[in-house]
Amino acid sequence: MSITSVVDRVQKLLALSKSENANEAATAAALANKLIDQYRLSEIDLEIKGQAEEPIEEDAGYIYESGKVTTWKYTLVGLLVQHYGLSWWNDTSYLTGRMVSRYKLVGRRSDITVAKYMFNWLVLECQRLSNQHAKGQGRVYVASYCEGFVSGIADQLRASRVEVQKDATSAAIIRLDARSEASSDFLDNLHPELVVKKKKSFSRYNAMGYSAGLTSGRNIHLGESLGDGKAPKFLT
């Protein structure tokens, strides 16, 4: 099964998630949310059986680029990179005299595809929800809301991973968990000149905004991310 086939299956499930029947909708969304991790584990099983292993590569594009990096978006990239067994680096460029941060992914093509799609969709969802629930509360509240949203997404991804791995073999889990290290090793060999620089970051914080965003992030149906008819532009 290809990643395209997985997307097709998710879209069919999400057609049911729009049902007026609450239980049917919740069930469909939950199934869609698990499909990606199930697909990745099925690929691992094929590797263990000696079938072709998907090679590690560096993506030609960028998952996120900005002249001024937004904290919650940066955190979201890191979350998805970790969850999907990838590595990343900042391909900094200078355009018309100003620095632009461009975050490039390294890993297996299917993992890169999903991570880029999820990032784009979740950014749009976070912005949509913050406009509904945090508009007029001030910049600090909005930023805190978005940071809480990302934390809620992290909780969902962890819960989904645990649920899917209940039926996986220990060998498959170990191999899946090793993807991040393999991607990092590939990046180190590809760009040995890269140096990890640690820097302190200070930002203002609003506890009520963070809590509101956390609730939204925990309640959003991640499965809907692959049910958007406009999705193909992200699957590159």
Backbone as numpy.savetxt, mean C-alpha at the origin, in Angstrom:
# Nx Ny Nz CAx CAy CAz Cx Cy Cz
-2.27 -17.93 -12.14 -3.11 -16.73 -12.14 -2.23 -15.49 -12.14
-2.55 -14.49 -12.95 -1.79 -13.26 -13.02 -2.42 -12.20 -12.12
-1.68 -11.11 -11.90 -2.21 -10.04 -11.07 -3.45 -9.43 -11.75
-3.48 -9.45 -13.07 -4.65 -8.94 -13.79 -5.88 -9.78 -13.49
-5.69 -11.09 -13.40 -6.79 -11.99 -13.06 -7.31 -11.72 -11.65
-6.39 -11.41 -10.75 -6.79 -11.09 -9.38 -7.65 -9.84 -9.37
-7.25 -8.83 -10.12 -8.02 -7.59 -10.21 -9.43 -7.88 -10.74
-9.52 -8.73 -11.75 -10.82 -9.07 -12.32 -11.72 -9.74 -11.27
-11.13 -10.63 -10.49 -11.90 -11.32 -9.45 -12.37 -10.34 -8.38
-11.50 -9.42 -8.01 -11.86 -8.42 -7.00 -13.00 -7.55 -7.49
-12.95 -7.16 -8.75 -14.00 -6.31 -9.31 -15.35 -7.00 -9.28
-15.35 -8.30 -9.53 -16.61 -9.06 -9.49 -17.15 -9.14 -8.07
-16.25 -9.32 -7.11 -16.68 -9.36 -5.72 -17.26 -8.02 -5.28
-16.64 -6.97 -5.74 -17.06 -5.65 -5.31 -18.37 -5.21 -5.96
-18.75 -5.89 -7.01 -20.07 -5.64 -7.58 -21.13 -6.05 -6.55
-20.82 -7.10 -5.78 -21.72 -7.55 -4.73 -21.66 -6.64 -3.51
-20.49 -6.02 -3.29 -20.33 -5.18 -2.10 -21.21 -3.94 -2.14
-21.77 -3.62 -3.32 -22.67 -2.47 -3.44 -24.11 -2.88 -3.21
-24.31 -4.14 -2.82 -25.65 -4.64 -2.55 -26.28 -3.87 -1.39
-27.60 -3.75 -1.40 -28.31 -3.09 -0.31 -28.37 -3.98 0.92
-28.05 -5.25 0.74 -28.00 -6.17 1.87 -26.68 -5.97 2.60
-26.72 -5.48 3.83 -25.51 -5.11 4.57 -24.57 -6.30 4.77
-25.12 -7.47 5.11 -24.29 -8.64 5.35 -23.59 -9.10 4.08
-24.33 -9.08 2.97 -23.76 -9.49 1.69 -22.66 -8.53 1.26
-22.87 -7.25 1.47 -21.87 -6.25 1.11 -20.61 -6.40 1.94
-20.78 -6.61 3.25 -19.63 -6.76 4.14 -18.82 -8.00 3.80
-19.51 -9.09 3.49 -18.84 -10.34 3.14 -18.03 -10.18 1.86
-18.61 -9.54 0.86 -17.92 -9.34 -0.41 -16.69 -8.47 -0.24
-16.82 -7.41 0.54 -15.68 -6.51 0.77 -14.55 -7.22 1.51
-14.91 -8.05 2.49 -13.90 -8.78 3.25 -13.15 -9.77 2.37
-13.87 -10.46 1.49 -13.23 -11.41 0.57 -12.29 -10.69 -0.39
-12.74 -9.56 -0.89 -11.90 -8.79 -1.81 -10.63 -8.32 -1.13
-10.74 -7.97 0.14 -9.61 -7.47 0.89 -8.52 -8.52 1.08
-8.89 -9.78 1.04 -7.93 -10.86 1.28 -7.28 -11.38 -0.01
-7.86 -11.07 -1.14 -7.43 -11.69 -2.39 -5.96 -11.42 -2.73
-5.50 -10.22 -2.47 -4.12 -9.89 -2.85 -3.13 -10.73 -2.07
-3.29 -10.82 -0.74 -2.37 -11.62 0.05 -2.48 -13.10 -0.29
-3.70 -13.56 -0.61 -3.87 -14.95 -1.01 -3.13 -15.22 -2.32
-3.22 -14.27 -3.24 -2.51 -14.40 -4.52 -1.01 -14.49 -4.29
-0.49 -13.63 -3.42 0.95 -13.61 -3.17 1.42 -14.92 -2.54
0.61 -15.49 -1.65 0.97 -16.77 -1.04 0.90 -17.90 -2.07
-0.04 -17.83 -3.00 -0.13 -18.86 -4.03 1.10 -18.82 -4.93
1.61 -17.61 -5.19 2.83 -17.47 -5.98 4.02 -18.06 -5.24
4.05 -17.89 -3.94 5.12 -18.46 -3.11 5.08 -19.99 -3.18
3.88 -20.56 -3.13 3.74 -22.02 -3.20 4.32 -22.55 -4.52
4.10 -21.82 -5.61 4.65 -22.22 -6.91 6.18 -22.16 -6.89
6.72 -21.15 -6.25 8.18 -21.02 -6.15 8.77 -22.20 -5.37
8.10 -22.56 -4.28 8.59 -23.67 -3.45 8.58 -24.97 -4.25
7.62 -25.13 -5.14 7.53 -26.34 -5.96 8.50 -26.32 -7.13
9.32 -25.27 -7.21 10.34 -25.22 -8.24 9.91 -24.59 -9.54
8.72 -24.00 -9.56 8.28 -23.34 -10.79 8.90 -21.94 -10.86
8.75 -21.29 -11.99 9.41 -20.01 -12.24 9.15 -19.00 -11.13
10.23 -18.35 -10.68 10.13 -17.33 -9.65 10.16 -15.95 -10.30
9.26 -15.09 -9.87 9.20 -13.74 -10.43 10.47 -12.97 -10.05
11.16 -12.40 -11.01 12.42 -11.70 -10.72 12.18 -10.37 -10.00
13.22 -9.93 -9.29 13.18 -8.62 -8.64 13.67 -7.58 -9.63
13.05 -6.43 -9.64 13.42 -5.37 -10.57 13.22 -4.00 -9.93
13.74 -2.98 -10.57 13.50 -1.61 -10.14 12.44 -1.01 -11.04
11.42 -0.42 -10.44 10.35 0.17 -11.23 10.85 1.39 -11.98
10.38 1.55 -13.21 10.83 2.67 -14.03 10.19 3.98 -13.58
9.01 3.90 -12.95 8.32 5.11 -12.51 8.52 5.37 -11.02
7.61 6.15 -10.45 7.71 6.52 -9.04 6.35 6.32 -8.37
6.38 5.89 -7.12 5.13 5.72 -6.39 4.66 7.05 -5.83
5.60 7.96 -5.55 5.24 9.26 -4.98 6.34 10.25 -5.29
5.96 11.40 -5.79 6.94 12.45 -6.05 6.35 13.80 -5.66
7.18 14.62 -5.02 6.68 15.89 -4.53 7.83 16.83 -4.20
7.59 18.12 -4.39 8.57 19.11 -4.01 8.60 19.31 -2.51
7.48 19.04 -1.86 7.39 19.12 -0.41 6.71 17.85 0.08
7.46 16.96 0.70 6.94 15.67 1.13 5.95 15.84 2.28
4.77 15.24 2.11 3.75 15.26 3.16 3.94 14.04 4.06
3.99 14.27 5.37 4.32 13.21 6.32 3.44 11.98 6.18
2.12 12.17 6.12 1.24 11.00 6.10 1.35 10.23 4.80
1.64 10.91 3.69 1.84 10.20 2.42 3.14 9.40 2.46
4.18 9.99 3.02 5.47 9.31 3.16 5.30 8.06 4.03
4.55 8.20 5.12 4.30 7.06 6.01 3.51 5.97 5.30
2.55 6.37 4.48 1.73 5.41 3.73 2.59 4.63 2.75
3.51 5.31 2.07 4.42 4.60 1.16 5.21 3.55 1.93
5.79 3.96 3.07 6.58 3.02 3.88 5.76 1.82 4.34
4.51 2.07 4.70 3.61 0.99 5.14 3.37 -0.01 4.02
3.07 0.48 2.82 2.81 -0.40 1.69 4.06 -1.12 1.21
5.20 -0.43 1.26 6.47 -1.05 0.90 6.75 -2.24 1.81
6.54 -2.06 3.09 6.78 -3.15 4.05 5.78 -4.28 3.86
4.51 -3.93 3.69 3.47 -4.96 3.59 3.63 -5.82 2.34
4.08 -5.22 1.24 4.18 -5.95 -0.02 5.59 -6.41 -0.35
6.46 -6.43 0.64 7.79 -7.03 0.46 8.69 -6.29 -0.51
8.64 -4.97 -0.49 9.42 -4.16 -1.41 10.53 -3.41 -0.70
11.32 -2.68 -1.47 12.29 -1.73 -0.95 12.10 -0.45 -1.74
12.63 0.69 -1.23 12.42 1.95 -1.92 13.56 2.91 -1.64
13.69 3.89 -2.53 14.71 4.91 -2.32 14.26 6.21 -2.97
14.86 7.29 -2.52 14.49 8.62 -3.00 15.43 9.05 -4.12
14.91 9.04 -5.33 15.67 9.46 -6.50 15.52 10.98 -6.64
16.20 11.71 -5.76 16.06 13.16 -5.71 16.53 13.83 -6.99
15.73 14.78 -7.46 16.08 15.54 -8.66 15.88 17.03 -8.39
16.50 17.84 -9.22 16.34 19.29 -9.09 15.72 19.82 -10.38
14.52 20.34 -10.26 13.80 20.88 -11.41 13.60 22.37 -11.22
14.05 23.14 -12.21 13.96 24.61 -12.17 14.42 25.19 -10.84
15.50 24.60 -10.34 16.12 25.15 -9.14 15.57 24.67 -7.81
14.58 23.78 -7.83 14.05 23.28 -6.56 14.15 21.75 -6.50
14.31 21.24 -5.28 14.47 19.81 -5.10 13.12 19.10 -5.15
13.08 17.98 -5.86 11.88 17.17 -5.94 12.22 15.76 -5.48
11.48 15.26 -4.50 11.69 13.90 -4.00 10.86 12.93 -4.84
11.53 11.89 -5.35 10.85 10.90 -6.18 11.16 9.51 -5.62
10.14 8.87 -5.09 10.34 7.59 -4.43 10.11 6.43 -5.40
11.16 5.66 -5.59 11.18 4.57 -6.57 11.14 3.23 -5.84
10.39 2.28 -6.38 10.23 0.97 -5.76 11.13 -0.09 -6.39
11.52 -1.04 -5.56 12.30 -2.20 -6.00 11.62 -3.45 -5.44
11.39 -4.44 -6.31 10.76 -5.67 -5.86 10.19 -6.43 -7.03
9.29 -7.34 -6.76 8.66 -8.12 -7.83 7.56 -7.29 -8.49
7.41 -7.45 -9.78 6.49 -6.61 -10.55 5.08 -6.65 -10.00
4.58 -7.82 -9.64 3.21 -7.92 -9.12 3.06 -7.13 -7.82
4.07 -7.19 -6.95 4.03 -6.46 -5.68 4.10 -4.95 -5.92
4.93 -4.54 -6.86 5.05 -3.12 -7.21 3.72 -2.60 -7.76
3.09 -3.39 -8.63 1.82 -3.01 -9.23 0.76 -2.75 -8.17
0.64 -3.67 -7.23 -0.38 -3.54 -6.19 -0.07 -2.37 -5.26
1.19 -2.22 -4.87 1.57 -1.13 -3.96 1.27 0.24 -4.57
1.60 0.42 -5.84 1.36 1.70 -6.50 -0.14 1.98 -6.62
-0.89 0.95 -6.93 -2.33 1.15 -7.04 -2.93 1.52 -5.69
-2.59 0.75 -4.66 -3.13 0.99 -3.34 -2.77 2.38 -2.82
-1.55 2.82 -3.09 -1.13 4.15 -2.65 -2.00 5.22 -3.29
-2.15 5.17 -4.60 -2.95 6.17 -5.29 -4.39 6.18 -4.82
-4.96 5.00 -4.65 -6.36 4.93 -4.23 -6.54 5.41 -2.79
-5.66 4.99 -1.89 -5.78 5.38 -0.50 -5.55 6.87 -0.29
-4.66 7.45 -1.07 -4.46 8.90 -0.99 -5.75 9.63 -1.36
-6.39 9.19 -2.44 -7.65 9.81 -2.85 -8.74 9.62 -1.81
-8.81 8.43 -1.22 -9.81 8.17 -0.19 -9.56 9.00 1.06
-8.30 9.11 1.46 -7.96 9.90 2.65 -8.34 11.37 2.43
-8.03 11.88 1.27 -8.36 13.27 0.96 -9.87 13.48 0.91
-10.59 12.51 0.34 -12.05 12.61 0.26 -12.66 12.62 1.66
-12.21 11.69 2.51 -12.76 11.58 3.85 -12.37 12.75 4.75
-11.15 13.23 4.58 -10.72 14.38 5.40 -11.51 15.63 5.02
-11.90 15.74 3.75 -12.74 16.86 3.33 -14.12 16.79 3.97
-14.57 15.56 4.21 -15.88 15.38 4.83 -15.85 15.59 6.34
-14.80 15.07 6.99 -14.78 15.01 8.45 -13.84 16.01 9.13
-12.94 16.60 8.36 -11.96 17.49 9.00 -11.94 18.90 8.41
-12.76 19.13 7.40 -12.76 20.44 6.75 -13.17 21.53 7.72
-12.41 22.63 7.73 -12.71 23.75 8.60 -12.13 23.64 9.99
-11.42 22.52 10.27 -10.84 22.30 11.60 -9.41 22.82 11.71
-8.85 23.27 10.60 -7.48 23.77 10.65 -6.49 22.74 10.11
-5.32 23.23 9.69 -4.31 22.38 9.06 -3.80 21.27 9.99
-3.59 21.61 11.25 -3.06 20.62 12.20 -4.05 19.48 12.38
-5.32 19.80 12.50 -6.36 18.77 12.65 -6.40 17.89 11.42
-6.39 18.50 10.23 -6.44 17.74 8.99 -5.24 16.81 8.86
-4.04 17.32 9.15 -2.83 16.50 9.07 -2.90 15.34 10.05
-3.38 15.61 11.26 -3.51 14.56 12.28 -4.55 13.53 11.87
-5.62 13.99 11.25 -6.65 13.09 10.75 -6.05 12.12 9.74
-5.27 12.65 8.81 -4.66 11.82 7.76 -3.65 10.83 8.35
-2.90 11.26 9.35 -1.96 10.35 10.01 -2.72 9.23 10.73
-3.84 9.57 11.35 -4.67 8.55 11.99 -5.25 7.59 10.97
-5.64 8.13 9.82 -6.17 7.30 8.74 -5.16 6.24 8.32
-3.91 6.64 8.15 -2.85 5.70 7.75 -2.65 4.63 8.83
-2.72 5.03 10.09 -2.59 4.05 11.18 -3.74 3.05 11.15
-4.93 3.52 10.82 -6.07 2.61 10.70 -5.90 1.63 9.56
-5.33 2.09 8.44 -5.05 1.21 7.32 -4.02 0.16 7.72
-3.03 0.58 8.48 -1.99 -0.36 8.96 -2.62 -1.47 9.79
-3.57 -1.11 10.65 -4.27 -2.13 11.47 -5.00 -3.12 10.57
-5.65 -2.63 9.54 -6.40 -3.52 8.63 -5.47 -4.45 7.87
-4.35 -3.92 7.39 -3.42 -4.75 6.64 -2.84 -5.86 7.51
-2.51 -5.52 8.76 -1.99 -6.54 9.68 -3.03 -7.62 9.94
-4.27 -7.20 10.18 -5.34 -8.17 10.46 -5.59 -9.08 9.26
-5.58 -8.50 8.07 -5.78 -9.28 6.85 -4.66 -10.29 6.67
-3.42 -9.87 6.91 -2.28 -10.75 6.77 -2.37 -11.95 7.72
-2.74 -11.67 8.97 -2.88 -12.74 9.96 -3.95 -13.73 9.54
-5.07 -13.23 9.06 -6.18 -14.10 8.65 -5.78 -15.00 7.49
-5.12 -14.45 6.50 -4.73 -15.21 5.31 -3.68 -16.25 5.66
-2.77 -15.91 6.55 -1.67 -16.83 6.87 -2.10 -18.01 7.73
-3.32 -18.00 8.23 -3.82 -19.14 9.02 -3.83 -20.42 8.19
-4.04 -20.29 6.89 -4.12 -21.46 6.01 -2.84 -21.68 5.20
-1.80 -20.90 5.49 -0.55 -21.01 4.74 0.45 -21.91 5.48
1.36 -22.50 4.71 2.40 -23.32 5.32 3.47 -22.41 5.93
4.21 -22.96 6.90 5.26 -22.16 7.54 6.33 -21.79 6.52
6.60 -22.69 5.57 7.61 -22.41 4.54 7.19 -21.24 3.67
5.88 -21.18 3.34 5.38 -20.10 2.50 5.44 -18.76 3.24
5.10 -18.77 4.52 5.12 -17.54 5.32 6.54 -17.00 5.43
7.50 -17.90 5.70 8.90 -17.49 5.83 9.41 -16.89 4.53
9.04 -17.54 3.43 9.50 -17.07 2.12 8.86 -15.72 1.76
7.59 -15.55 2.12 6.91 -14.29 1.84 7.53 -13.16 2.66
7.80 -13.45 3.94 8.41 -12.45 4.82 9.80 -12.07 4.36
10.47 -12.98 3.64 11.84 -12.73 3.20 11.90 -11.82 1.96
10.76 -11.53 1.37 10.76 -10.71 0.16 11.32 -9.31 0.41
11.02 -8.74 1.55 11.51 -7.39 1.86 13.04 -7.37 1.89
13.63 -8.35 2.55 15.09 -8.41 2.64 15.71 -8.64 1.26
15.08 -9.51 0.45 15.59 -9.77 -0.89 15.53 -8.50 -1.75
14.47 -7.73 -1.60 14.34 -6.48 -2.34 15.40 -5.47 -1.89
15.65 -5.43 -0.59 16.66 -4.51 -0.06 18.05 -4.89 -0.54
18.34 -6.19 -0.58 19.64 -6.66 -1.06 19.83 -6.29 -2.53
18.76 -6.45 -3.30 18.82 -6.11 -4.72 19.10 -4.61 -4.89
18.43 -3.79 -4.08 18.63 -2.35 -4.14 20.07 -1.98 -3.76
20.60 -2.63 -2.72 21.97 -2.35 -2.29 22.98 -2.66 -3.39
22.73 -3.75 -4.10 23.65 -4.14 -5.18 23.48 -3.23 -6.40
22.25 -2.78 -6.62 21.97 -1.94 -7.78 22.49 -0.52 -7.58
22.36 -0.04 -6.34 22.79 1.34 -6.04 23.65 1.35 -4.77
24.86 0.84 -4.84 25.72 0.77 -3.65 26.11 2.15 -3.12
25.89 3.18 -3.93 26.26 4.52 -3.51 25.23 5.15 -2.57
24.07 4.55 -2.45 23.03 5.12 -1.61 23.41 5.04 -0.14
23.16 6.09 0.56 23.44 6.15 2.00 22.15 6.54 2.70
21.79 5.78 3.71 20.58 6.07 4.46 20.87 7.20 5.44
20.14 8.27 5.30 20.34 9.42 6.17 19.15 9.55 7.12
19.47 9.66 8.40 18.42 9.82 9.39 18.27 11.31 9.72
17.06 11.75 9.77 16.83 13.14 10.13 15.61 13.24 11.02
15.64 14.21 11.89 14.53 14.42 12.80 13.44 15.22 12.10
12.23 14.88 12.42 11.10 15.58 11.82 10.16 16.02 12.93
9.80 17.25 12.94 8.91 17.77 13.96 7.61 18.24 13.30
6.50 17.88 13.86 5.22 18.31 13.30 4.23 18.54 14.44
3.28 19.39 14.21 2.25 19.64 15.19 1.21 18.53 15.10
0.44 18.37 16.18 -0.40 17.18 16.30 -1.72 17.54 16.99
-2.81 16.95 16.52 -4.11 17.13 17.13 -4.69 15.75 17.43
-4.87 15.44 18.70 -5.30 14.10 19.12 -6.69 13.76 18.61
-7.60 14.72 18.60 -8.96 14.45 18.13 -8.97 14.16 16.63
-8.16 14.92 15.90 -8.06 14.67 14.46 -7.49 13.31 14.16
-6.43 12.94 14.90 -5.80 11.63 14.70 -6.80 10.51 14.98
-7.54 10.64 16.09 -8.52 9.62 16.47 -9.61 9.47 15.41
-10.07 10.59 14.86 -11.10 10.54 13.83 -10.57 9.85 12.57
-9.34 10.17 12.20 -8.74 9.54 11.02 -8.50 8.06 11.24
-8.09 7.69 12.46 -7.85 6.29 12.79 -9.13 5.48 12.62
-10.24 6.03 13.09 -11.53 5.35 12.95 -11.90 5.17 11.48
-11.69 6.21 10.68 -11.99 6.12 9.24 -11.11 5.09 8.56
-9.83 5.07 8.91 -8.90 4.12 8.30 -9.24 2.69 8.64
-9.71 2.46 9.88 -10.05 1.11 10.30 -11.36 0.63 9.68
-12.23 1.57 9.35 -13.55 1.20 8.84 -13.65 1.16 7.33
-12.70 1.77 6.63 -12.76 1.80 5.17 -12.57 0.39 4.61
-13.31 0.05 3.55 -13.18 -1.26 2.91 -12.03 -1.23 1.92
-10.90 -1.81 2.28 -9.75 -1.82 1.39 -10.06 -2.54 0.09
-10.96 -3.49 0.13 -11.29 -4.24 -1.07 -11.80 -3.37 -2.19
-12.42 -2.23 -1.85 -12.96 -1.35 -2.87 -11.88 -0.74 -3.74
-10.63 -0.80 -3.28 -9.54 -0.16 -4.01 -9.33 -0.74 -5.40
-9.70 -1.97 -5.61 -9.50 -2.58 -6.92 -10.81 -2.70 -7.69
-11.85 -2.04 -7.24 -13.13 -2.13 -7.91 -13.49 -0.89 -8.69
-12.58 0.06 -8.77 -12.83 1.32 -9.46 -12.60 1.14 -10.95
-13.55 1.54 -11.74 -13.42 1.41 -13.19 -12.26 2.20 -13.75
-11.73 3.19 -12.99 -10.63 4.01 -13.46 -9.28 3.41 -13.07
-9.30 2.23 -12.49 -8.10 1.63 -11.94 -6.94 1.42 -12.91
-7.15 1.02 -14.17 -6.03 0.68 -15.04 -4.92 1.70 -15.12
-5.21 2.99 -14.94 -4.14 3.99 -15.08 -3.10 3.84 -13.99
-3.45 3.15 -12.88 -2.49 2.93 -11.80 -1.72 1.63 -12.00
-2.27 0.72 -12.78 -1.67 -0.60 -12.94 -0.64 -0.58 -14.05
0.46 0.14 -13.83 1.51 0.26 -14.83 2.84 -0.11 -14.23
